[in-house]
Amino acid sequence: MLVVTELKRFGRNYREIYQEWYHITKEIGADIKVTSMPILDTSQSKELLGQVITDVVLAVLAYMADEDWSERRELQRQGIAVAKKDGVHLGRPKVEFPEEWEEHYKMWKARIITAREAMERMGLKKDSFYRLVKKYESEKNNSRD
């Protein structure tokens, strides 16, 4: 017996939900109980009519879950488009070079301090430090050309 809180746990769209349900109930032969929908409890209805009703309810609810997911994705896409149009920056905040970047970068490159020490002194995380190193070195190389 597999107990889940909601049908959406089986997948993001109709096909995924239905395939997972079929695999568990038909191929493995296990029962499923969806606690938020008592009608979706395969252990309660073993006769043919009960199985047909469960399959029909599953198909309808899986379709509704698929539509709900699609609608949320579309609303998200529309919200992102509006935000971009309004000039809102989405994602991580951009990391800028700290004031003391040149000094610490040169010390790190000269092996006077470790990368960890440079990060700590400038208050940078590892990913941010190496992203800035890459950007700095790229800008430096481009200015030579």
For each residue, the residues with C-beta under 8 A, 3 or more apart:
1: 30 31 32 33 43
2: 24 30 31 32 33
3: 32 33 35
4: 7 9 10 32 33 34 35
5: 9 34 35 36
6: 9 34 35 36 37
7: 4 10 17 34 36 37 40 58 61 62 65
8: 11 12 17 65 69
9: 4 5 6
10: 4 7 16 17 20 21 62
11: 8 15 16 17 19 20
12: 8 16 66 69
13: 16 17 65 66 69 70
14: 17 18 62 63 65 66
15: 11 18 19 66
16: 10 11 12 13 19 20
17: 7 8 10 11 13 14 20 21 58 62 65 66
18: 14 15 21 22 58 59 62
19: 11 15 16 22 23
20: 10 11 16 17 23 24
21: 10 17 18 24 25 32 58 62
22: 18 19 25 26 27
23: 19 20 26 27 28
24: 2 20 21 27 28 30 32
25: 21 22 28 29 30 31 32 42
26: 22 23 29
27: 22 23 24
28: 23 24 25
29: 25 26
30: 1 2 24 25
31: 1 2 25 41 42 43
32: 1 2 3 4 21 24 25 40 41 42
33: 1 2 3 4 40 41 42 43
34: 4 5 6 7 37 38 40 41
35: 3 4 5 6 38
36: 5 6 7
37: 6 7 34 40 57 61
38: 34 35 41
39: 53 54 57
40: 7 32 33 34 37 54 57 58 61
41: 31 32 33 34 38 44 45 54
42: 25 31 32 33 45 46 51 54
43: 1 31 33 46
44: 41 50
45: 41 42 49 50 51 53 54
46: 42 43 50 51
47: 50 51
48: 51 52
49: 45 52 53
50: 44 45 46 47 53 54
51: 42 45 46 47 48 54 55
52: 48 49 55 56
53: 39 45 49 50 56 57
54: 39 40 41 42 45 50 51 57 58
55: 51 52 58 59
56: 52 53 59 60
57: 37 39 40 53 54 60 61
58: 7 17 18 21 40 54 55 61 62
59: 18 55 56 62 63
60: 56 57 63 64
61: 7 37 40 57 58 64 65
62: 7 10 14 17 18 21 58 59 65 66
63: 14 59 60 66 67
64: 60 61 67 68
65: 7 8 13 14 17 61 62 68 69
66: 12 13 14 15 17 62 63 69 70
67: 63 64 70 71
68: 64 65 71 72
69: 8 12 13 65 66 72 73
70: 13 66 67 73 74
71: 67 68 74 75
72: 68 69 75 76
73: 69 70 76 77
74: 70 71 77 78
75: 71 72 78 79
76: 72 73 79 80
77: 73 74 80 81
78: 74 75 81 82
79: 75 76 82 83
80: 76 77 83 84 90
81: 77 78 84 85
82: 78 79 85 86
83: 79 80 86 88 90
84: 80 81 87 88 90
85: 81 82
86: 82 83
87: 84
88: 83 84
89: 93 94
90: 80 83 84
91:
92: 95
93: 89
94: 89
95: 92 124 128 131 132
96:
97: 101 132 136
98: 101 104 122 123 124
99:
100: 103 104 121 122
101: 97 98 104 105 122 132 136
102: 105 106
103: 100 106 107
104: 98 100 101 107 108 113 118 121 122
105: 101 102 108 109 118 133 136
106: 102 103 109 110
107: 103 104 110 112 113 118
108: 104 105 111 112 113 114 115 117 118
109: 105 106
110: 106 107
111: 108
112: 107 108
113: 104 107 108 117 118 121
114: 108 117 118
115: 108 118 119 129
116: 119 120
117: 108 113 114 120 121
118: 104 105 107 108 113 114 115 121 122 124 129
119: 115 116 122 123 124 125 126 129
120: 116 117 123
121: 100 104 113 117 118
122: 98 100 101 104 118 119 129
123: 98 119 120
124: 95 98 118 119 128 129 132
125: 119 128 129
126: 119 129 130
127: 130 131
128: 95 124 125 131 132
129: 115 118 119 122 124 125 126 132 133
130: 126 127 133 134
131: 95 127 128 134 135
132: 95 97 101 124 128 129 135 136
133: 105 129 130 136 137
134: 130 131 137 138
135: 131 132 138 139
136: 97 101 105 132 133 139 140
137: 133 134 140 141
138: 134 135 141 142
139: 135 136 142 143
140: 136 137 143 144
141: 137 138 144 145
142: 138 139 145
143: 139 140
144: 140 141
145: 141 142
